[in-house]
Amino acid sequence: MPTICIFCSAREPLDKADTAYVGMVARSLARRGFDLVYGGTINGLMREVAVIFQAEGRNTTGIVPRALYESSAQGDIQNNLTRLIIVEDMAERKKEMMNLSDAYVILSGGAGTQDEFYEVFTHACLQSHCPTLPHVHSKPILLPVNYADQNDLNHSLMYHLRRMVKKGTLLQAHLNLLTFGRWNE
């Protein structure tokens, strides 16, 4: 089965518009036969995504750093995962998520989500210049945009990256590696 890696927020409380949109995207992916790899926590949008994939009968793999796992309350979400992988640190978490995924979906999130996005985006950019570079992944990166929500983070990111192209700090060819757009069920 194809596996999608979803990067999104683990923060509470949840924004209602984000929750609804993320739910629609997750349901759509699960119903299309994708399995899930995600950050493995039981909070925020991560929890919402995992619950939806589990309800649709899809395999769910959570990857969480040991310190985070040991310091947080564990709940039913992690107990219901197909697989929980505990790694030593955030760098290993990202590496494992990249290794297990066929594509990435970037949803609403904070600094961690942005870090994960820029890591996979950087890999795609490097791969476009030097295809033989070892341990560099170039897989589809999807950024669903909720045009109905004026505060949608991917819409702001799309605008920011386009400004980088205009300023000459990002190649148009690299921006073209990303897929921004409206998500339809």
Secondary structure, 3 states (H helix, E strand, C coil): CCEEEEECCCCCCCCHHHHHHHHHHHHHHHHCCCEEEECCCCCHHHHHHHHHHHHCCCCEEEEEEHHHHHHCCCCHHHHCCCEEEEECCHHHHHHHHHHHCCEEEECCCCHHHHHHHHHHHHHHHHHHHCCCCCCCCCCCEEEECCCCCCCCHHHHHHHHHHHHHHHCCCCHHHHCCEEEECCCC
